[in-house]
Amino acid sequence: MAASEQRDEVEMLATMLLIRRFEERASQQYQAQKIGGFCHLYIGQEAVVTGAVAATRPDDYLITAYRDHAHALARGTSADACMAELFGKATGCSRGLGGSMHFFDKKNFMYGGHAIVGAHVPLATGLAFAAKYRKEDRVTLCFFGDGAINQGSFHEALNLAGLFKLPVIFICENNFFAMGTSVKRSTPLEQIADRAEGYDMPAEIIDGMNFREVRDKLSEIIASIRKEPHPAFVEARTYRYRGHSMSDPASYRTKEELEKYRLEDPITRMRAQLTREGKLTNEQFDKLDKQAKEAALSSVKFAEKSPEPPLEEFYDYTYVDGDKASTTDVVARATKPRVSPGKKSRRAPAGSSTNGDKA
């Protein structure tokens, strides 16, 4: 492996460390009630998105579900912008309007986290269709959990991708639990990747706890797609060390199971590989980890000092008619009586009496 590639692996380890330390800080801030709504952490799954991003070009499209902090960080969104979004601040990557589940960074071609299970899979198909239609040499990476594979939108999207031979990779981050339901109780197939056979697309099962395996297999698939556009399916078997969300105590799994997967920690494994090969020293690792911790802490301070989104701009992105809708406009539209064609509204005008007499 070339020296530049060796450095790249160290950089990717640094990215994994940043994700881990960022998520740990997010957990602390959520418990301190500085982050509202839902919050889904990626701790334990860092090798999947980091390995996948290492296999792509910066202008390839990326879209994911609600466990999206890591995807933004891996794609180059600053930790400051990510934490500010969690805090609902104007300096966030979605201007404080999206929160944990709706990170978005068009500059880095990260087309969002999406809260509705499976709903973004058709959007990924659309991104891939657009790329092929415009003859762009781009591949779309679509990440989702094992819980999404039984949604109708998932099947419709894969059907179209297979039919039109679109340049998209559907990456199932199989962490074995859809919320608190084991995949063994929700899906009859032993191998989720077998779903791809019904749509005539190649599929692979990879170790999602191994950065190199994820990167190398995705690199191979992407090279194939660039040569001749077609969809592909990847089942990355991974494991989350925290519950489904911050409100989940994860009592549905045993301590023994959790400890078993902790022995396969993707960061520990990658550190061991690089150290064994003489590409990383303990001092270098400690320095990388310290930098990740400092970046995560700095992002919290940035978010705390950042301003709230102006109230008058809350509805700027609600409508697409080109006009900025004010709070007053939205309230007016929402309370305006709906009248069917040819019928008169039964709602009395403001200021009228209630006894049927004219005001």
C-alpha positions in Angstrom: 0.0 0.0 0.0 1.3 3.4 -1.0 2.3 6.0 1.7 -0.6 8.2 0.8 -3.0 5.4 1.2 -1.4 4.6 4.6 -2.0 8.2 5.6 -5.6 7.9 4.3 -6.2 5.0 6.7 -4.9 7.0 9.6 -7.2 9.9 8.5 -10.1 7.5 8.3 -9.4 6.2 11.8 -9.4 9.9 12.9 -12.8 10.2 11.4 -14.1 7.2 13.2 -12.7 8.6 16.5 -14.4 12.0 15.8 -17.7 10.2 15.2 -17.4 8.2 18.4 -16.4 11.2 20.6 -19.0 13.4 18.9 -21.8 10.9 19.7 -20.6 10.6 23.3 -20.9 14.4 23.7 -24.3 14.4 22.0 -25.4 11.8 24.6 -24.2 14.0 27.4 -25.9 17.1 26.0 -29.2 15.2 25.5 -29.2 14.0 29.1 -28.5 17.6 30.1 -31.7 18.5 28.1 -29.8 20.8 25.8 -30.9 18.6 22.8 -34.6 18.1 22.3 -36.6 15.6 20.3 -35.2 12.3 19.3 -31.5 11.4 19.2 -30.2 8.2 17.6 -26.5 7.5 18.2 -24.1 5.6 15.8 -21.7 4.3 18.4 -20.4 0.9 17.2 -21.2 1.3 13.6 -18.5 3.8 12.6 -16.7 1.5 10.1 -19.7 1.3 7.8 -20.1 4.9 6.8 -16.4 5.7 7.1 -15.4 2.8 4.9 -18.1 3.6 2.4 -17.2 7.3 2.1 -13.5 6.2 1.7 -14.6 4.4 -1.4 -16.4 7.3 -3.0 -15.6 10.6 -4.7 -16.6 13.8 -2.9 -19.3 14.5 -5.5 -21.1 11.1 -5.2 -24.5 11.4 -3.6 -25.2 10.2 -0.1 -28.5 9.9 1.6 -29.5 8.1 4.8 -32.1 7.6 7.5 -32.4 9.3 10.9 -29.2 7.8 12.5 -27.3 10.4 10.4 -24.8 12.3 12.5 -21.9 10.0 11.4 -22.8 10.3 7.8 -22.6 14.1 7.9 -19.3 14.0 9.8 -17.8 11.4 7.5 -18.8 13.5 4.5 -17.0 16.6 5.8 -19.7 18.5 7.6 -18.0 20.3 10.6 -18.6 19.0 14.1 -19.7 22.6 15.0 -22.4 22.6 12.4 -23.6 19.2 13.4 -23.8 19.9 17.1 -25.4 23.3 16.5 -28.1 21.5 14.5 -28.7 19.1 17.5 -29.1 22.2 19.6 -31.5 23.7 17.1 -29.3 26.7 16.5 -29.2 28.9 13.4 -25.6 27.9 12.7 -26.6 24.2 12.3 -26.2 22.3 9.0 -30.0 22.6 8.5 -30.1 26.1 10.1 -31.5 24.6 13.3 -34.8 23.6 11.6 -34.1 19.9 11.2 -32.6 18.6 14.4 -31.0 15.3 15.0 -32.9 13.3 12.3 -32.6 15.9 9.5 -29.0 16.7 8.9 -28.4 18.1 5.4 -25.3 19.4 3.6 -25.7 20.0 -0.1 -22.2 21.4 -0.4 -20.9 17.9 0.5 -23.6 16.1 -1.5 -25.1 14.7 1.7 -28.8 14.8 0.9 -30.1 14.3 4.3 -31.1 12.2 7.1 -34.8 11.2 6.9 -37.0 10.3 9.8 -39.7 8.2 8.1 -38.5 4.6 7.9 -37.7 3.7 4.3 -39.1 6.9 2.9 -35.7 8.1 1.7 -35.0 4.9 -0.4 -37.1 6.2 -3.3 -35.3 9.5 -3.0 -32.0 7.7 -3.5 -33.5 6.1 -6.6 -34.4 9.5 -7.8 -30.9 10.9 -7.3 -29.5 7.9 -9.2 -32.0 8.4 -12.0 -31.1 12.1 -12.2 -27.4 11.2 -12.4 -27.9 8.7 -15.2 -30.3 11.0 -17.1 -27.8 13.9 -17.0 -25.0 11.5 -17.9 -23.1 12.3 -14.7 -20.4 9.9 -13.5 -21.9 9.7 -10.0 -22.9 6.9 -7.7 -25.6 7.2 -5.0 -25.1 5.6 -1.7 -28.3 4.9 0.2 -28.0 3.9 3.9 -30.9 2.4 5.9 -31.4 0.0 8.8 -32.7 -3.6 8.7 -36.1 -2.2 9.8 -36.6 -0.5 6.5 -36.5 -3.6 4.3 -40.2 -4.5 5.0 -41.5 -1.2 3.9 -43.4 -0.9 0.7 -41.3 2.2 -0.4 -38.2 0.0 -0.1 -39.5 -2.6 -2.6 -40.9 0.0 -5.0 -37.6 1.8 -5.1 -35.5 -1.3 -5.6 -37.8 -2.4 -8.4 -37.4 0.8 -10.3 -33.6 0.9 -9.7 -33.4 -2.7 -11.1 -35.6 -1.9 -14.0 -33.7 1.3 -15.1 -30.2 0.0 -14.2 -29.5 3.0 -12.0 -26.1 3.7 -10.4 -27.1 3.3 -6.8 -25.9 1.1 -3.9 -28.5 0.2 -1.3 -26.5 -0.3 2.0 -28.4 -2.0 4.7 -26.7 -1.3 8.1 -28.0 -4.4 9.7 -27.4 -3.9 13.4 -29.8 -6.8 14.1 -32.5 -4.7 15.8 -35.3 -2.6 14.3 -35.9 -0.4 17.3 -36.2 -3.2 19.9 -37.3 -6.0 17.6 -34.7 -8.6 16.6 -34.3 -9.1 12.8 -34.9 -12.8 13.4 -38.5 -12.0 14.6 -39.3 -9.5 11.8 -37.7 -11.0 8.6 -38.0 -14.7 7.5 -34.7 -14.5 5.5 -31.5 -15.4 7.2 -29.7 -13.1 4.8 -31.2 -9.7 4.1 -29.0 -9.5 1.0 -31.2 -12.2 -0.6 -33.9 -9.5 -1.1 -31.8 -8.1 -3.9 -32.3 -11.2 -6.0 -35.9 -10.3 -6.6 -34.8 -7.2 -8.4 -32.0 -8.7 -10.4 -29.2 -6.8 -8.7 -25.9 -8.2 -7.3 -25.6 -8.3 -3.5 -22.9 -8.7 -1.0 -22.7 -9.4 2.7 -19.8 -7.7 4.5 -18.4 -7.3 7.9 -19.6 -3.8 8.9 -17.2 -3.8 11.9 -14.2 -3.9 9.6 -13.2 -0.7 7.9 -11.0 -2.2 5.3 -13.6 -4.8 4.2 -16.2 -2.1 3.8 -13.9 0.2 1.9 -12.5 -2.5 -0.4 -15.8 -4.1 -1.2 -17.5 -0.8 -1.9 -14.6 0.3 -4.0 -15.0 -2.8 -6.1 -18.8 -2.3 -6.5 -18.4 1.4 -7.3 -15.8 0.7 -10.0 -18.2 -1.8 -11.6 -21.1 0.8 -11.5 -18.9 3.5 -13.1 -18.0 1.1 -15.9 -21.6 0.2 -16.6 -24.5 1.7 -14.5 -26.4 -0.8 -12.4 -27.8 -1.0 -8.8 -26.2 -3.1 -6.1 -27.2 -4.2 -2.6 -24.9 -4.5 0.4 -25.8 -5.9 3.8 -23.2 -4.6 6.2 -23.5 -6.5 9.4 -22.7 -4.2 12.3 -23.8 -3.5 15.9 -24.9 -0.5 17.8 -23.6 -0.3 21.4 -26.4 2.0 22.6 -30.2 1.6 22.4 -32.2 2.5 19.3 -32.5 6.1 20.6 -31.5 7.9 23.8 -34.9 6.9 25.3 -34.2 3.2 24.7 -32.7 1.3 27.7 -32.0 -1.7 25.3 -33.3 -4.2 27.8 -34.1 -6.6 25.0 -30.5 -7.8 24.6 -28.2 -9.5 27.1 -25.1 -8.1 28.7 -23.2 -11.1 27.3 -24.3 -10.3 23.7 -23.2 -6.7 24.1 -19.8 -7.7 25.5 -19.3 -10.1 22.6 -19.7 -7.3 20.1 -17.6 -4.9 22.1 -14.7 -7.3 21.4 -15.2 -6.4 17.7 -15.2 -2.7 18.2 -14.3 -1.2 14.8 -12.0 1.5 16.2 -10.1 -1.0 18.3 -9.8 -3.4 15.4 -8.5 -0.7 13.0 -6.1 0.6 15.6 -4.7 -2.9 16.1 -4.3 -3.5 12.3 -2.4 -0.2 11.8 -0.3 -0.7 14.9 0.6 -4.3 13.9 1.7 -3.1 10.4 3.8 -0.3 11.8 1.6 2.5 10.5 0.4 3.8 13.8 2.0 4.2 17.3 0.3 4.4 20.6 1.4 8.0 20.9 -0.2 8.8 17.5 -3.4 7.2 18.4 -3.6 9.1 21.7 -3.0 12.3 19.8 -5.8 11.5 17.3 -8.2 10.6 20.1 -7.3 13.8 22.0 -8.0 15.9 18.9 -11.4 14.1 18.4 -12.3 14.8 22.0 -11.3 18.4 21.7 -13.3 18.9 18.5 -16.4 17.3 20.1 -16.1 19.5 23.2 -15.4 22.6 21.1 -18.6 21.9 19.0 -20.7 21.9 22.2 -19.3 25.3 23.2 -19.9 26.6 19.6 -23.5 25.4 19.8 -24.1 26.9 23.2 -22.9 30.3 21.9 -24.8 30.2 18.6 -28.0 32.2 18.1 -31.5 30.7 17.9 -33.1 30.8 14.4 -35.1 34.0 14.1 -38.8 33.3 14.7 -39.8 35.1 11.6 -37.8 32.7 9.5 -39.3 29.5 10.8 -41.6 29.1 7.8 -39.3 30.3 5.1 -38.9 26.8 3.6 -42.5 25.6 4.1 -43.7 26.7 0.6 -42.1 26.6 -2.8 -44.0 29.4 -4.5 -41.0 31.7 -4.2 -42.4 33.8 -1.4 -41.2 33.8 2.1 -44.0 32.9 4.4 -44.2 34.7 7.7 -45.6 33.3 10.8 -48.7 35.4 10.2 -49.1 34.0 6.7 -48.9 30.4 7.8 -51.4 30.9 10.6 -53.7 32.6 8.1 -53.4 29.8 5.6 -53.9 27.1 8.3 -57.0 28.7 9.7 -58.6 29.7 6.4 -61.9 27.7 5.9 -61.7 25.1 3.2 -64.7 25.4 0.9 -65.5 22.8 -1.8 -66.2 24.2 -5.3 -69.8 25.4 -5.6 -70.4 25.4 -1.9 -70.5 28.3 0.6 -68.6 28.2 3.8 -70.7 27.5 6.9 -68.2 29.3 9.1 -69.6 32.6 10.4 -67.5 35.7 9.5 -65.5 37.2 12.3 -67.6 39.5 14.5 -70.9 38.0 13.5 -73.5 36.9 16.1 -74.1 33.3 16.8 -77.9 33.5 16.5 -78.1 33.6 12.8 -78.7 37.4 12.6 -76.6 39.5 10.4 -73.9 41.4 12.1 
